[in-house]
Amino acid sequence: MGIEEFDKEGRYIECEFKDFNIASAYFPSGSSGDVRQEAKYRFLDSFEKKLLECNQNETPFLFCGDINIVHKEIDIKNWKSNQKNSGCLPEERAWLDKIFEELGCTDAFRSINKDAEEYTWWSNRGNAYNNNVGWRIDYHIFNKFFSRTPIRTSVYKQERFSDHAPLIVEYE
């Protein structure tokens, strides 16, 4: 992204194609404390500028990855008890509201799948995976200039690779 603080952590890579740009992003987690939460907010501010730039240039843009934020109650098993935890804070969810409502971005998964309990991350504690006590913090998000329509989505759980499951979106 051209921001030294985050570039040294390897959180972003972008490929430019003829018809669109695609990026893989790994947003910071703030779960380890205030210092990392403040870094996360700086990352959100920087990423918002990237989205604005793509919109101003009318660049079709899709980004995928671990955003480390749930958006709505449907995206997390224990909504009420997580309201004060990083990843479910009102300020973080408001950032997603802003990019969807004001910047014209679309959550590809939720544009098709409205089902609850479709999670992509589970804590390694408390048998969370087996009990499906999870969070959907992985996304495919595209701007209003991206012309390909999502036609199928799924969360791949046939094999377990890590505490995340791959979020798959098939486009036209």
GUMIPA-821551 format. One line per field, with one value per residue (C-alpha): residue in one letter; x, y, z. Coordinates in Angstrom, 1 decimal. Layout:
<romars>
res a, ...
xx X, ...
yy Y, ...
zz Z, ...
</romars>
This chain:
<romars>
res m, g, i, e, e, f, d, k, e, g, r, y, i, e, c, e, f, k, d, f, n, i, a, s, a, y, f, p, s, g, s, s, g, d, v, r, q, e, a, k, y, r, f, l, d, s, f, e, k, k, l, l, e, c, n, q, n, e, t, p, f, l, f, c, g, d, i, n, i, v, h, k, e, i, d, i, k, n, w, k, s, n, q, k, n, s, g, c, l, p, e, e, r, a, w, l, d, k, i, f, e, e, l, g, c, t, d, a, f, r, s, i, n, k, d, a, e, e, y, t, w, w, s, n, r, g, n, a, y, n, n, n, v, g, w, r, i, d, y, h, i, f, n, k, f, f, s, r, t, p, i, r, t, s, v, y, k, q, e, r, f, s, d, h, a, p, l, i, v, e, y, e
xx 0.0, 3.0, 2.8, 6.0, 4.4, 2.2, 4.3, 7.0, 4.3, 3.5, -0.3, -1.1, -0.4, -2.1, -2.2, -3.2, -5.0, -6.5, -10.1, -9.6, -7.2, -7.3, -5.7, -5.1, -5.2, -4.5, -5.9, -4.3, -5.9, -6.3, -6.9, -3.5, -4.1, -4.5, -1.3, -2.4, -5.9, -4.7, -2.5, -5.6, -7.5, -4.6, -4.7, -8.5, -7.9, -5.2, -7.2, -10.2, -8.0, -7.0, -10.7, -11.4, -8.5, -9.9, -13.3, -12.0, -10.0, -12.9, -10.6, -12.5, -11.2, -11.7, -10.0, -10.1, -8.7, -8.8, -10.4, -10.5, -13.9, -17.4, -20.0, -23.4, -24.9, -25.3, -21.5, -20.7, -22.0, -21.8, -22.8, -23.7, -20.7, -18.2, -19.3, -16.2, -13.7, -11.5, -13.1, -16.6, -16.2, -18.8, -16.0, -14.8, -18.3, -19.0, -16.0, -17.5, -20.9, -19.1, -17.3, -20.5, -22.9, -20.9, -18.1, -20.4, -18.5, -20.2, -19.6, -19.7, -20.5, -23.5, -24.8, -25.7, -25.6, -27.9, -27.6, -26.5, -23.7, -21.5, -18.2, -14.6, -12.7, -12.9, -10.9, -8.5, -10.0, -13.1, -13.8, -15.1, -14.7, -16.6, -19.3, -19.3, -18.8, -17.2, -16.8, -17.0, -14.0, -12.8, -14.3, -14.3, -15.3, -15.5, -16.2, -18.9, -16.6, -16.0, -18.3, -18.2, -21.2, -20.7, -22.7, -21.7, -20.2, -19.1, -16.9, -14.6, -14.7, -13.9, -10.3, -9.0, -5.9, -5.8, -8.1, -9.6, -11.6, -11.3, -14.1, -14.8, -16.6, -17.2, -17.7, -19.3
yy 0.0, 2.2, 2.7, 1.7, 0.7, -1.9, -2.8, -4.2, -6.6, -7.9, -7.2, -6.2, -7.3, -6.1, -7.3, -5.1, -6.8, -5.3, -5.3, -4.9, -4.9, -7.5, -7.4, -9.7, -8.0, -9.0, -6.3, -6.0, -7.5, -5.3, -8.2, -8.0, -4.5, -0.8, -0.3, -2.8, -1.5, 2.0, 0.5, -1.2, 2.1, 3.7, 0.8, 1.3, 5.0, 4.1, 1.4, 3.8, 6.2, 3.4, 2.6, 6.3, 6.5, 3.5, 5.1, 8.5, 6.7, 4.5, 1.5, -1.8, -3.2, -6.4, -7.2, -10.4, -11.5, -11.5, -8.1, -9.0, -7.4, -8.9, -6.7, -7.7, -9.9, -12.7, -12.8, -13.9, -16.5, -14.5, -11.0, -9.5, -10.8, -9.7, -6.0, -4.8, -7.0, -6.1, -7.3, -6.5, -2.9, -0.3, 1.8, -1.1, -2.1, 1.5, 1.5, -1.4, 0.4, 3.4, 1.4, -0.4, 2.5, 5.6, 4.2, 1.8, -1.4, -4.8, -7.8, -10.5, -13.3, -11.5, -10.4, -14.0, -15.8, -14.5, -17.6, -17.3, -19.4, -19.1, -18.4, -18.3, -18.1, -20.0, -19.6, -22.4, -22.5, -24.1, -26.5, -23.5, -25.1, -28.3, -26.2, -23.7, -20.8, -18.6, -15.2, -14.3, -12.0, -13.1, -11.2, -10.6, -7.0, -5.1, -1.5, -0.2, -0.3, -4.0, -5.6, -9.3, -10.6, -13.1, -16.3, -18.8, -18.6, -21.2, -21.6, -24.6, -26.8, -30.2, -29.9, -27.8, -25.8, -23.3, -21.3, -19.9, -21.6, -20.4, -18.2, -19.1, -16.8, -17.7, -14.8, -14.5
zz 0.0, 0.2, 3.9, 5.7, 9.0, 7.3, 4.3, 6.6, 8.0, 4.5, 4.8, 1.2, -2.3, -5.5, -9.1, -12.0, -14.9, -18.0, -16.7, -12.9, -10.0, -7.3, -3.9, -1.0, 2.3, 5.9, 8.2, 11.6, 14.6, 17.7, 20.0, 21.7, 23.1, 22.6, 20.6, 17.9, 18.0, 17.2, 14.4, 13.1, 12.9, 11.0, 8.6, 8.1, 7.4, 4.8, 3.2, 2.9, 1.0, -1.3, -2.0, -2.6, -5.0, -7.0, -7.1, -8.2, -11.0, -11.8, -11.3, -11.0, -7.7, -5.7, -2.5, -0.6, 2.7, 6.5, 7.4, 11.2, 11.5, 11.7, 10.0, 11.3, 14.0, 11.4, 11.1, 14.6, 17.0, 20.3, 19.2, 22.6, 24.5, 21.8, 21.5, 23.5, 21.7, 18.8, 15.5, 16.7, 18.0, 16.9, 15.3, 13.2, 12.1, 11.3, 8.9, 7.0, 7.0, 5.4, 2.7, 1.8, 2.1, 1.2, -1.1, -2.9, -2.1, -2.0, 0.3, -2.4, 0.1, 1.7, -1.7, -2.2, 1.1, 3.8, 6.1, 9.7, 11.2, 8.0, 9.7, 8.5, 11.8, 15.0, 18.2, 19.0, 22.5, 23.9, 21.0, 19.0, 15.6, 16.5, 18.1, 15.2, 17.6, 15.0, 13.3, 9.6, 9.2, 5.8, 2.8, -0.9, -1.3, -4.6, -5.6, -7.9, -11.0, -10.7, -13.3, -12.5, -10.6, -7.8, -8.7, -6.0, -2.6, 0.0, 3.1, 2.5, 5.6, 4.1, 5.4, 8.2, 7.3, 10.2, 12.5, 9.2, 6.5, 2.9, 1.7, -2.0, -4.4, -8.0, -10.4, -13.8
</romars>
